[in-house]
Amino acid sequence: MERNRTMMQFFEWQLPADQKHWARLEERAKELKEAGIGAVWVPPVTKGQSDKDTGYGVYDFYDLGEFDQKGTIPTKYGTKEELERAIKACHDEGIFVYVDVVMNHKAGADEKETFKVVEVDQKDRKKIISEKPFDIEGWTKFTFPGRKGKYSDFGWSFEHFNGTDYDAKEDRTGIFRIEGENKKWNENVDDELGNYDYLMFANIDYSHPKVREEMIRWGKWIAETLDCDGYRLDALKHIDYDFIDQFTKEVQDERGKDFFFVGEFWVPEPDECAHMIEETDGRIHLFDVPLKYNLYGASQQGAKYDLREIFKGTIVETYPQNAVTFVDNHDTQPSESLESFLADWFKQSAYALILLRKDGYPCVFYGDYYGIGGEKPIKGKREAIDPLLYSRLHKAYGDQEDYFDHPNTIGWVRRGVEEIERSGCAVVINNSEEGGGKRMFIGEERAGEKWVDFLKMREDIIEIDEGGWATFPVNAGSVSVWGLPEKDVE
């Protein structure tokens, strides 16, 4: 029987720009496997604007830390050779590798160009605020002099973009929509701010047939070059949904049905998430943003939050096979663009909610596990997460029965499976100041078994009664995971 697989986002925003991150991954592959991690999502592997760029300001899609460009050969994370070694180390341990793919924009152009634009309202991109089209000088010409046409001779110019945010001629910022034949914002995107095609830098125009052809060719190239197992697709709500459908289909057709796609579709409305999943015939998974905000709300509201509602309106509730559940990420960590970092008291409970249930593909955040750097460092919570990973790997199997019958204390049981000896668990979560407990049915066949709390929050030994029931306690504002230990206890 295949064991539960858990993903780790193997980076956080404040990682040092020391070009050693691929080496860290290679070094830690074995310990990740032993902890219960079966897949890693790595940061963008392409050359950014500088050696400090996190990869989201992508400069050259074909430079994976191989060419002397933007003042550096390695990316922030290391060289191409180090990346390839890290991927091999993961594969040697049976760990999948998903590469972060940034396809919305390009940054750090090599030359300026003069072209016509109209300026639009930043809060309503459909509203033109300039009297008529006018010329600007934009950084839109990409020649990649350090690569010299290796892998691709495609050169980018303003015709391949539909918007930019800086006019070098007047030295001013704004949102400038590029004018020309068939030039407009793509309508098949999120409608926030009127039209959310434009996000930042030079915005790639997916209505241009040569752009679509080049990006699909690149998508196939990078998968073959790195022999990776899937992609994390950045900023989906800003990219033509039809192109995403085409891209995922063609790459998967070439790489095989097991090639995995998960999209960052930062939309809290479940109906829109459903549309994206259906648009791609279910090929794409989505990070469960609605669940993320439910977890954040629970961490902020304490006992006022009704835990029975924690999965209401989430992707994992309606599309369990397409949901990647998570607690925090590089954008939600403190001081970043979508800051909504869970309060410490609820973080372990939140991880129990994603790691120990039958639905969803859970993703553990590097910053939660190893810690966050920068000027205001945050200590990692590996000691709190490891026993949950252990419980997922060894205990959280079989049928699930929920006991979501109290606003402040919820629980569920996983019955276990014969193929995994001593599997099965009972999880209880409380968000009040009083603590609580939950009487739950484990199974008549397990009568007399003595269960312990793998999180060591409680020292009780709970014996399953002759009818297969037991009452499992939980501390105030805490979580306990009960199960049969590897060796019987007295």
C-alpha positions as CSV (number, residue, x, y, z in Angstrom):
1,M,0.0,0.0,0.0
2,E,1.3,3.4,-0.9
3,R,1.9,5.6,2.1
4,N,0.5,9.1,2.5
5,R,2.5,11.7,0.6
6,T,3.2,15.2,2.0
7,M,4.6,18.1,0.1
8,M,7.0,20.7,1.5
9,Q,7.4,24.2,0.2
10,F,11.2,24.2,0.4
11,F,11.8,28.0,0.7
12,E,10.6,31.1,2.4
13,W,10.9,34.8,1.3
14,Q,13.8,35.7,3.6
15,L,16.3,33.0,2.6
16,P,19.8,34.3,2.5
17,A,21.1,35.2,-1.0
18,D,24.0,32.9,-0.6
19,Q,23.6,30.7,-3.7
20,K,23.6,27.6,-1.3
21,H,19.9,26.7,-1.3
22,W,20.2,23.9,-3.8
23,A,23.0,22.5,-1.8
24,R,20.8,22.7,1.3
25,L,18.2,20.7,-0.5
26,E,20.7,18.0,-1.6
27,E,22.0,17.8,2.0
28,R,18.5,17.5,3.6
29,A,16.9,15.1,1.1
30,K,17.4,12.1,3.4
31,E,16.2,13.8,6.5
32,L,13.1,15.1,4.7
33,K,12.3,11.6,3.6
34,E,12.7,10.2,7.1
35,A,10.4,12.9,8.5
36,G,7.7,11.9,6.1
37,I,8.1,14.4,3.2
38,G,7.4,12.9,-0.2
39,A,7.6,15.9,-2.4
40,V,9.2,19.3,-2.5
41,W,8.1,22.5,-4.2
42,V,11.2,24.5,-5.0
43,P,11.4,28.2,-5.7
44,P,11.7,29.6,-9.3
45,V,14.8,28.1,-10.9
46,T,15.2,30.7,-13.7
47,K,17.6,33.7,-13.7
48,G,16.0,36.8,-12.1
49,Q,17.0,40.5,-12.2
50,S,20.0,39.9,-9.9
51,D,21.7,37.3,-7.7
52,K,19.3,38.4,-4.9
53,D,16.1,38.1,-6.9
54,T,13.8,35.5,-5.4
55,G,13.0,34.3,-8.9
56,Y,9.6,36.0,-9.3
57,G,11.3,38.9,-11.2
58,V,12.2,36.4,-14.0
59,Y,14.7,37.6,-16.6
60,D,15.7,34.6,-18.7
61,F,13.5,31.5,-18.8
62,Y,16.4,29.4,-20.2
63,D,19.1,30.4,-17.7
64,L,18.9,28.0,-14.7
65,G,22.1,29.3,-13.2
66,E,24.3,28.5,-16.2
67,F,25.2,31.8,-17.9
68,D,26.9,35.0,-16.8
69,Q,23.9,37.3,-16.9
70,K,22.7,40.1,-14.6
71,G,26.1,40.1,-12.9
72,T,26.0,36.5,-11.8
73,I,26.1,32.9,-13.0
74,P,24.2,31.3,-10.1
75,T,20.7,32.3,-9.2
76,K,19.9,33.3,-5.6
77,Y,19.7,29.6,-4.9
78,G,22.7,28.2,-6.8
79,T,24.0,26.9,-10.1
80,K,22.2,24.7,-12.6
81,E,24.6,21.8,-11.7
82,E,23.8,22.2,-8.0
83,L,20.1,22.2,-8.9
84,E,20.4,19.0,-10.9
85,R,22.3,17.3,-8.0
86,A,19.6,18.4,-5.6
87,I,16.9,16.9,-7.8
88,K,18.8,13.7,-8.1
89,A,19.3,13.5,-4.4
90,C,15.5,13.9,-3.9
91,H,14.7,11.3,-6.5
92,D,17.2,8.9,-4.9
93,E,15.1,9.2,-1.8
94,G,11.8,8.8,-3.6
95,I,10.9,12.5,-3.2
96,F,9.1,14.2,-6.1
97,V,10.3,17.7,-7.1
98,Y,7.8,20.4,-8.3
99,V,9.3,23.5,-9.9
100,D,7.9,26.9,-9.4
101,V,7.0,28.3,-12.8
102,V,6.6,32.1,-13.3
103,M,4.9,32.9,-16.6
104,N,3.0,36.1,-16.1
105,H,5.7,38.7,-16.6
106,K,9.4,39.4,-17.4
107,A,11.8,41.8,-15.7
108,G,15.3,43.3,-16.1
109,A,15.2,43.9,-19.9
110,D,18.5,44.4,-21.7
111,E,17.3,47.5,-23.7
112,K,14.7,50.2,-23.9
113,E,12.2,50.5,-26.7
114,T,9.9,53.4,-27.8
115,F,6.2,52.5,-28.3
116,K,2.7,53.8,-27.9
117,V,0.6,53.3,-24.8
118,V,-2.4,54.5,-23.0
119,E,-2.3,55.0,-19.3
120,V,-5.1,53.3,-17.2
121,D,-6.5,53.8,-13.8
122,Q,-4.6,51.6,-11.3
123,K,-7.8,50.7,-9.5
124,D,-9.8,50.1,-12.7
125,R,-7.6,48.9,-15.5
126,K,-10.5,49.2,-18.0
127,K,-10.6,52.9,-17.5
128,I,-8.2,55.0,-19.7
129,I,-7.0,58.1,-18.0
130,S,-4.7,59.6,-20.7
131,E,-6.3,61.8,-23.3
132,K,-4.9,59.8,-26.2
133,P,-2.1,57.3,-27.0
134,F,1.4,58.6,-26.4
135,D,5.0,57.4,-26.6
136,I,7.0,56.0,-23.7
137,E,10.4,54.4,-23.4
138,G,9.9,51.0,-21.8
139,W,12.3,48.3,-20.7
140,T,10.9,45.6,-23.0
141,K,13.8,44.3,-25.2
142,F,15.4,41.0,-24.1
143,T,18.4,39.8,-26.0
144,F,20.1,37.6,-23.4
145,P,23.7,38.4,-24.5
146,G,25.2,36.0,-22.0
147,R,23.3,33.0,-23.4
148,K,23.9,33.8,-27.0
149,G,20.8,31.9,-28.3
150,K,21.6,28.6,-26.7
151,Y,18.4,26.5,-26.1
152,S,16.2,29.2,-27.8
153,D,16.8,32.1,-30.1
154,F,13.5,33.8,-29.3
155,G,14.0,37.5,-28.5
156,W,11.4,39.4,-26.6
157,S,10.3,43.0,-27.6
158,F,7.4,45.2,-26.8
159,E,5.1,43.4,-29.3
160,H,5.2,40.4,-27.0
161,F,3.8,42.3,-24.0
162,N,0.6,44.2,-23.4
163,G,1.5,46.4,-20.5
164,T,4.3,47.8,-18.4
165,D,4.7,50.0,-15.4
166,Y,7.6,52.4,-16.0
167,D,8.3,55.1,-18.6
168,A,12.0,55.8,-18.7
169,K,11.4,58.8,-21.0
170,E,9.6,60.7,-18.2
171,D,11.0,58.7,-15.3
172,R,7.6,57.9,-13.9
173,T,5.6,54.9,-12.9
174,G,2.0,54.0,-13.8
175,I,0.1,51.2,-15.6
176,F,0.6,51.6,-19.3
177,R,-1.3,49.4,-21.7
178,I,0.6,48.9,-24.9
179,E,-1.2,50.0,-28.1
180,G,-1.1,48.1,-31.4
181,E,-2.9,45.6,-33.6
182,N,-4.8,43.1,-31.3
183,K,-3.4,44.8,-28.2
184,K,-5.6,44.8,-25.2
185,W,-5.9,43.3,-21.7
186,N,-6.8,39.6,-21.9
187,E,-10.4,39.2,-20.8
188,N,-10.1,35.6,-19.7
189,V,-8.5,36.5,-16.3
190,D,-9.7,37.6,-12.9
191,D,-11.9,40.7,-12.9
192,E,-10.5,42.3,-9.7
193,L,-9.5,46.0,-10.4
194,G,-11.7,45.8,-13.5
195,N,-9.3,43.4,-15.2
196,Y,-6.3,41.8,-13.5
197,D,-4.3,40.7,-16.5
198,Y,-1.6,43.2,-15.4
199,L,0.3,42.4,-12.2
200,M,3.9,43.8,-12.5
201,F,6.9,44.4,-14.8
202,A,6.5,43.7,-18.5
203,N,3.2,41.8,-18.8
204,I,3.3,38.8,-21.2
205,D,0.7,39.0,-23.9
206,Y,-0.8,35.5,-24.3
207,S,-3.0,36.6,-27.3
208,H,0.2,36.6,-29.3
209,P,0.6,33.2,-31.1
210,K,4.4,33.3,-31.1
211,V,4.4,33.9,-27.3
212,R,2.1,31.0,-26.7
213,E,4.2,28.7,-28.9
214,E,7.5,29.8,-27.2
215,M,6.1,29.4,-23.6
216,I,4.7,25.9,-24.3
217,R,8.0,24.9,-25.9
218,W,9.8,26.2,-22.8
219,G,7.4,24.4,-20.5
220,K,8.3,21.1,-22.2
221,W,12.0,22.0,-22.3
222,I,12.4,22.7,-18.6
223,A,10.6,19.6,-17.5
224,E,12.8,17.4,-19.7
225,T,16.0,19.3,-18.8
226,L,15.4,18.9,-15.0
227,D,13.4,15.7,-15.1
228,C,11.1,17.2,-12.5
229,D,7.8,15.7,-11.5
230,G,5.5,18.7,-11.8
231,Y,5.0,22.5,-11.7
232,R,3.7,25.0,-9.3
233,L,2.1,27.7,-11.5
234,D,2.5,31.2,-10.2
235,A,-0.1,34.0,-10.4
236,L,-2.8,32.1,-12.3
237,K,-5.5,34.6,-11.9
238,H,-3.5,37.1,-14.0
239,I,-2.9,34.7,-17.0
240,D,-5.2,33.8,-19.8
241,Y,-7.2,30.8,-18.5
242,D,-7.3,29.3,-22.0
243,F,-3.5,29.4,-22.2
244,I,-3.2,27.6,-18.9
245,D,-5.5,24.9,-20.2
246,Q,-3.4,24.5,-23.3
247,F,-0.1,24.7,-21.5
248,T,-1.0,22.0,-18.9
249,K,-2.5,19.7,-21.6
250,E,0.4,19.9,-23.9
251,V,3.1,19.5,-21.2
252,Q,1.2,16.6,-19.6
253,D,0.7,14.9,-23.0
254,E,4.5,15.0,-23.4
255,R,5.5,14.1,-19.8
256,G,2.7,11.7,-18.9
257,K,-0.4,11.7,-16.8
258,D,1.5,11.6,-13.5
259,F,3.1,15.0,-14.2
260,F,1.6,17.2,-11.5
261,F,0.3,20.8,-11.7
262,V,-0.7,23.0,-8.7
263,G,-1.8,26.6,-9.3
264,E,-1.5,29.7,-7.2
265,F,-5.0,31.0,-7.8
266,W,-5.4,33.5,-5.0
267,V,-9.1,33.8,-5.0
268,P,-11.2,33.1,-1.8
269,E,-14.4,32.5,-3.6
270,P,-15.0,28.7,-4.1
271,D,-17.1,29.2,-7.3
272,E,-14.2,30.8,-9.1
273,C,-11.8,28.1,-7.9
274,A,-14.3,25.5,-9.2
275,H,-14.3,27.2,-12.6
276,M,-10.5,27.1,-12.8
277,I,-10.5,23.3,-12.0
278,E,-13.2,22.6,-14.5
279,E,-11.5,24.8,-17.2
280,T,-8.6,22.5,-17.2
281,D,-10.6,19.2,-17.0
282,G,-9.3,18.6,-13.5
283,R,-5.6,18.5,-14.6
284,I,-4.8,21.3,-12.3
285,H,-4.8,21.3,-8.5
286,L,-5.2,24.5,-6.5
287,F,-3.8,25.7,-3.3
288,D,-6.9,25.9,-1.0
289,V,-7.0,29.6,-0.4
290,P,-10.5,29.5,1.1
291,L,-9.3,27.0,3.8
292,K,-6.2,29.2,4.4
293,Y,-8.4,32.1,5.3
294,N,-10.7,29.9,7.5
295,L,-7.6,28.7,9.4
296,Y,-6.4,32.3,9.7
297,G,-9.8,33.5,11.0
298,A,-9.8,30.7,13.6
299,S,-6.3,31.7,14.8
300,Q,-7.4,35.3,15.2
301,Q,-10.8,34.7,16.8
302,G,-10.0,32.0,19.4
303,A,-13.1,30.6,21.1
304,K,-15.4,32.9,19.1
305,Y,-14.7,30.8,16.0
306,D,-17.0,27.9,15.4
307,L,-14.7,25.0,14.6
308,R,-17.6,23.1,13.0
309,E,-17.3,25.6,10.1
310,I,-13.6,25.2,9.4
311,F,-14.0,23.4,6.1
312,K,-17.0,25.4,4.9
313,G,-16.6,26.9,1.4
314,T,-13.2,25.3,0.9
315,I,-11.8,23.5,-2.2
316,V,-11.0,20.4,-0.1
317,E,-14.8,20.2,0.7
318,T,-16.0,20.4,-2.9
319,Y,-13.0,19.2,-5.0
320,P,-11.0,17.0,-2.6
321,Q,-9.0,15.4,-5.3
322,N,-7.8,18.8,-6.6
323,A,-7.0,20.5,-3.3
324,V,-3.5,21.3,-2.0
325,T,-4.1,22.3,1.6
326,F,-1.6,24.6,3.4
327,V,-1.3,26.7,6.5
328,D,1.1,29.5,5.4
329,N,3.5,30.3,2.6
330,H,6.1,32.8,1.4
331,D,3.5,35.4,0.5
332,T,1.5,35.1,3.8
333,Q,4.5,35.3,6.1
334,P,5.0,38.5,8.1
335,S,5.7,41.7,6.0
336,E,4.9,40.0,2.7
337,S,2.2,40.8,0.1
338,L,-0.5,38.6,1.4
339,E,0.4,38.6,5.1
340,S,-2.0,36.5,7.1
341,F,0.4,34.4,9.3
342,L,-1.4,32.1,11.7
343,A,-1.1,32.8,15.4
344,D,1.3,30.5,17.1
345,W,-1.3,28.9,19.5
346,F,-3.3,27.5,16.5
347,K,-0.5,26.5,14.2
348,Q,-0.2,23.0,15.3
349,S,-3.9,22.5,15.3
350,A,-4.0,23.9,11.7
351,Y,-1.4,21.4,10.6
352,A,-3.4,18.6,12.2
353,L,-6.4,19.7,10.1
354,I,-4.5,19.4,6.8
355,L,-2.1,16.5,7.6
356,L,-4.4,13.9,9.3
357,R,-7.5,13.9,7.1
358,K,-8.3,11.7,4.1
359,D,-8.8,14.5,1.7
360,G,-6.4,17.1,0.2
361,Y,-2.7,17.0,-0.6
362,P,-1.0,18.8,2.3
363,C,1.9,21.2,2.0
364,V,4.2,22.1,4.9
365,F,5.8,25.5,4.8
366,Y,9.6,25.7,5.1
367,G,9.3,28.8,7.2
368,D,7.1,27.0,9.7
369,Y,9.4,24.0,9.8
370,Y,12.9,25.4,9.7
371,G,12.1,29.1,10.6
372,I,12.1,32.5,8.9
373,G,15.2,34.6,8.5
374,G,15.6,38.3,7.9
375,E,15.7,41.2,10.3
376,K,12.9,39.8,12.4
377,P,13.6,36.0,12.5
378,I,10.9,33.5,13.5
379,K,11.9,30.2,15.1
380,G,10.8,27.1,13.3
381,K,8.2,24.7,14.7
382,R,9.8,21.4,13.6
383,E,9.2,19.9,17.0
384,A,5.5,20.6,16.8
385,I,5.2,19.4,13.1
386,D,7.3,16.3,13.2
387,P,4.9,14.2,15.3
388,L,2.1,15.2,13.0
389,L,4.2,14.1,10.0
390,Y,4.9,10.8,11.8
391,S,1.2,10.4,12.5
392,R,0.3,11.0,8.8
393,L,2.9,8.6,7.6
394,H,2.1,5.7,10.0
395,K,-1.4,6.3,11.5
396,A,-3.8,8.4,9.4
397,Y,-5.3,5.7,7.2
398,G,-8.6,4.1,6.6
399,D,-12.2,5.3,6.9
400,Q,-12.8,8.7,8.5
401,E,-15.7,9.6,10.8
402,D,-16.1,13.2,11.9
403,Y,-17.3,14.5,15.2
404,F,-17.9,18.1,14.3
405,D,-20.6,18.5,16.9
406,H,-19.4,21.3,19.2
407,P,-18.2,24.9,18.3
408,N,-15.1,24.7,20.5
409,T,-14.1,21.0,20.4
410,I,-14.1,18.9,17.2
411,G,-12.6,15.5,16.5
412,W,-12.4,12.7,13.9
413,V,-11.3,9.1,13.7
414,R,-9.3,7.3,11.1
415,R,-10.0,3.6,11.4
416,G,-6.7,2.3,10.1
417,V,-6.0,-0.4,7.5
418,E,-4.8,-4.0,7.7
419,E,-1.9,-3.3,5.4
420,I,-0.3,-0.9,7.8
421,E,0.2,-2.4,11.3
422,R,-1.1,-0.5,14.3
423,S,-2.5,2.3,12.0
424,G,-5.5,4.4,12.9
425,C,-5.8,7.5,15.0
426,A,-8.2,9.8,16.8
427,V,-7.7,13.6,16.6
428,V,-9.2,16.2,19.0
429,I,-8.9,20.0,18.6
430,N,-10.0,22.7,21.1
431,N,-10.0,26.5,20.7
432,S,-11.3,27.5,24.1
433,E,-9.8,28.3,27.5
434,E,-11.5,25.3,29.1
435,G,-10.2,22.4,27.1
436,G,-12.5,19.5,26.4
437,G,-12.8,15.9,25.1
438,K,-14.6,13.9,22.6
439,R,-16.2,10.5,22.9
440,M,-15.6,8.7,19.6
441,F,-16.1,5.2,18.2
442,I,-12.9,3.4,17.3
443,G,-14.2,-0.1,16.5
444,E,-15.2,-3.1,18.5
445,E,-12.3,-5.0,17.2
446,R,-10.0,-2.6,19.0
447,A,-11.5,-3.1,22.4
448,G,-8.8,-3.2,25.1
449,E,-6.2,-1.3,23.1
450,K,-4.4,1.4,25.0
451,W,-3.8,4.6,23.1
452,V,-1.4,7.5,23.8
453,D,-1.1,11.1,22.5
454,F,1.6,11.2,19.9
455,L,1.9,15.0,20.4
456,K,2.7,14.4,24.2
457,M,0.3,17.1,25.2
458,R,-1.4,14.6,27.5
459,E,0.1,11.8,29.5
460,D,-3.1,9.9,29.8
461,I,-3.4,6.3,28.5
462,I,-6.8,5.8,27.0
463,E,-8.2,2.3,26.9
464,I,-10.8,1.5,24.2
465,D,-13.9,0.0,25.9
466,E,-15.5,-3.3,25.0
467,G,-18.0,-1.5,22.7
468,G,-15.1,0.1,20.8
469,W,-15.6,3.6,22.2
470,A,-13.3,6.0,24.2
471,T,-13.3,9.5,25.4
472,F,-10.2,11.4,24.2
473,P,-9.2,14.6,26.1
474,V,-7.6,17.7,24.7
475,N,-6.0,20.6,26.5
476,A,-7.3,24.2,26.2
477,G,-6.5,25.8,22.9
478,S,-4.6,22.7,21.7
479,V,-4.7,19.5,19.7
480,S,-4.0,15.8,20.6
481,V,-3.5,12.9,18.3
482,W,-4.3,9.6,19.9
483,G,-3.2,6.2,18.5
484,L,-1.7,2.8,19.3
485,P,2.0,3.2,20.0
486,E,4.6,1.0,18.3
487,K,5.0,-0.9,21.6
488,D,2.1,-1.7,23.9
489,V,1.9,0.3,27.1
490,E,0.8,-0.8,30.6
